[in-house]
């Protein structure tokens, strides 16, 4: 009797850890890859999207954040590592090159992207309605907003005819397409464009030195995730050299930039998170249509405008989504 009881207890003790392990499966891992620097509001927006599908970081999902701070050359090895470890989802918010590198690395792991160009033209999906492969996401119309942003800059600073366009040559898919659109928009308006390039902090400083030396009237900063991470540097240099500058996101204007026009980036990151959550619940990227951004913002910093001696026309104030005093 005692022997049978001892065996029963022993068997129960041996089985208990196995039962506990069975009740605690490993959490799915999302590989979050961004070419910019760590950005708390954007990370929070991504997590907010995950929450919409019932996923809470640290409770039932693990998110690995990879902020590359402009080091685009790290993308291939990073994607190869995520594929090797078979993460559940790869999320590439705000990056054509990151999305292209991810789809080149795997045809099986689900990918959720947000890109500024047409994802069909980029080769990421077969169609917007039926992506068809292992990738889907959001198109936030970077290039389509360029002509509008350049036009608003011209209205704000009508005497500016010699414009410097700054691009990041390390981010080839964005830089090439953006430059083509900037030059075409400038031709229509009748502006002279001088192309400057920067892919590091020092090169940004050198670009400002060049535009000051050449007597440039204003600066047009092309869309780029690394540039967003250097927004304080841009605002500081533009203020120091008294250069009116136009950007693609409100992030720049909030830290002292003159004006911006572009997609609501916070909402884009939330949408990427929401799609990642849906995929974790069982949805297939092939069946999730590519979403197109519908929220665009025109933001003006009046304090910066006054410091530059710019009188903002009432017509622009009337259409601005936000005026920062």
N, C-alpha and C positions, 0 to 999 in steps of 0.2 A: 504493500500500500504506500509506504513511504517512498519506495524506489520509483513506483509509477508516478507519484506526485513530483518527485525530483526531476524525472525525465520530461514531464509536461512543462514544468517551469523553465527548464533549460531550453527546450524547444521554443517556448514563447520568447525567451530572451534573445535567442539567435534570430528569430524571425522579425522581431520588433524593428531593428534598424532598417531592414529591407522594406518593411511596410512604410516606415517614415520617409525613406528615400523615394518610394513610389508616389507618395503624396506631394512631393516637392520636385517636379521636373525642372530642368534647367530653363531659365527664361529666354525667350527669343532675343536675338541681338540685332539691332539696326546700326548699320554703318553710316553715320552722318558725315558727309564730306563737303567742305566749303573752302574755296580758295582764299577767302578773306581772313581777317583776324577774329578772335572770339568776340561775339556780340550777344550780350545777355537778352535784350528784347527779342531778337530773332530766334534765339534758342528757346525762349519762353513761348513764342508763337508756335513753333514746331511742336512743342510738348502739348500746347493747348489743342492742336489738331489731333494729336494722338488720344488725348482725353475724350474727344468726341466719340471715339470708337471703343471707349472703355479701357484704354491702356494708360497706365500710370508708371512713369519711369521709376525704377527701383522696386516696384511692387510686382508687376507682371510683364515688364519689358526692360531690357537694358539698351541704352543708347550710347554708342561710342562716338564721341565728337572729334572730328579731325579738321581743325582750322589751319589752313596751310600758309596763311599770311603772304600770299602772292607767289609761293613756291610751286608753280604749276608743274615743274619737272618731277615733283614727287608723286604726281597722280598715278602713273603706270604701276609703280611698285606698291603703292597703297592699295589700289584696286586689286592687284594680284594677291595681296595678303588677305583682303576681305573675302575674295573668292575662295582662296585656299582654306580659310576657316569656315566657309559656308555660312556666313551670316544670313539671317532671315530676309532682310531687305537692305538695299543700298539706297540711301536718300542723297540726292545731289541738288539741293536748293540753290538757285541762282548761279548757274554755271554751264554754259555750252560745252566747254572743254571737259569738265568733270563728267557730264552726262555721256559724251562721246567716248571717253576713256572707259567708263563703266560698261557701256554696251559692247565695247570691243573686248572687254575682259571676260564677259559671261553672257551666255544666251539662256541661262536657266534661273539664276537668282533674280527675284523681282527688283526692279529699279524704279524709283519715283524721282523724276527730275522737275526742275523748273528752268526754262530756257527763254532767252530773249528773241530767238528766231523761230521760224516755222519748223516744228520738229519733224514734219514730213520731208521738207527740203534738206534738213540735216541728216536724214536717214535713220532717225531714232524710232519712228513708228510708220506703219503702213498707211494709216489714215487717222484723222483726229477722232472720228466716231468709233472706229474699231482698230486700236493700235496693233493688235495681232501678234505681238511678241511678248517679251518679258519686261517691257518698259512702258510707262505712261507718266503723266504728270500735268504740268501747267505751262502754258505759253504766255509770257508777260509782256510781249510786244515792245521790247527794247528799241528795235530799229524803227518801228512805225511811229514812235514818239519823238524821234530825233528832229524831224522837220518842224514839228510843233514847238519843241523846246528852243530851237534856234530862232524861230520866228518870234517867240516871246522875249528872248534876249534882245533881239533887234528892236522890238517895241519899247523895251525898258531902257535901252541905251541906243537910241536911233543914230547917234553920231559915230558909233563904232562900226567901222567897215573892214578893218584889218583884224581878223579873228584867229586866235591860235586854237587848234583842235588837238587835245592831248589824248593819245591812245596808249594802250599797254601792249607792246609787241609780243610779250610772253603769252598773252591770251589771244592767240591767232584767230580763232573763229569769230570772236566778238570784235576784235580790232579791225579786221579786214572789212567785215560787213558794215560796221559803224562808220568807218572812214568813207566808204563809198556813199552811204546815205548822207553823211555830213556835207560832202563835196557837192552832191546833187542838190541838196536843200540850199546851200550857199549860192550856187549858180542861179537858182530861181529867184532868190532874194536880191542877188547882186552884191554878195559879200566876198571878200578875199580871204582865203583860208591858208594858214601856215600850219603844217603838220609838225607836232612835237611828240616825242616818244619817251615813256618812262615805265620802268618795271621794278624800281627800287626806291627807297626813301631819298637817297642821294640824287637819283635821276629826276625825281620830282623837283627837288631844289634847283637842279641844273636847268630844268625846263623853265622854271620861273625866271631864272637869271637870263635865259635866252630871250624870252618874250619881253622882258623889260628892256634889254639891250636893243631889240629890234623895234621897239615902239609899238607893240601890239595894243589894240584898243580894248580887247576883252578876251576872255578864255572860255572855251567850250570843252568841258570834261566828258569824254566818251564813257559809256556804261562799262563798269568793270568792278568785280568784287574786291580786288586789291585796293582800288582807289577808294571804295567805300570805307575800308578799314583805315585809310589814311585821311579821313575827312577833316580831322582837327588840324592836321598839317596843311591841308589845302586852304582851310578857312584862315589860318594864321598867316600863311604866305600871301594870300590874296589881299588880306587887310593891310599887311605890311607894305606891299608894293602898290596898293590902291588899284587893284585890277578887278573889274566887274567879272564875275564868273557864273556860269550856268551849269547845273548838275542834274543827274537823273533821279535823285531821291531826296526826300525831306531830311534824311539823316544829316546831310551836309548843311542844310539851312538851319537846323536846330542848334548847330555848333558855331554859327556865324557866317555861313555861306550866303550869298546874295539871293539866289532863286533856284528853284528846281521844278521840273515837270517830269512825271513818270508814274510808274505803277506803285500801288501801295504794297511795299515789300513785306510788311508784317503780315498782311493778309495772304500773300503768296506762300510764306513759310508755314502759315497755319494750314493752308490747303495741302501742302506737301505732307505735313504731319497727318492730316486726316486720311489721305490716300494710303499712307504707310500703315495706319491703323486698320483700314478696311482690308488691306492685303493680309495682315496678320490674322484677321478673322476668317480668311478663306477666299476673298475675292482675287480674281486673276487680273494682272495688268492688261492682258489682251482684251479683256471685256470692259475695262474702265476707260471711258472716253477722255481724251486730253481736254482739260479745262482751259478756258481763255480768260485772262484777267479782265475785269470790268470796272475796277476801281483805279482811277487816275487822279493825281493830285498836283495842283499848281500852288506852290508855297513861296512867299516872299518874306524876307527878313528886312523889316523897315529900319531897324537900327543900323544895319549894314548899309542900306541904301542911303541913309542920311550921312553916314560917315564918308561915303564915296561921293557925296554931293549930287546924288541922283534923285530927281523928283519923279516919283512913281505916278504915271498917268491914272486918272480915275477909272478909265476903261479896264486897266489891268487889276486894280483893286476890286473892281466889281466882279470879276470872274475868278479871282483867287480863292482857292479852297481854304486857305489859312494865311493870315498875315501875322507874323511874329513881331511883336513890339520890343 
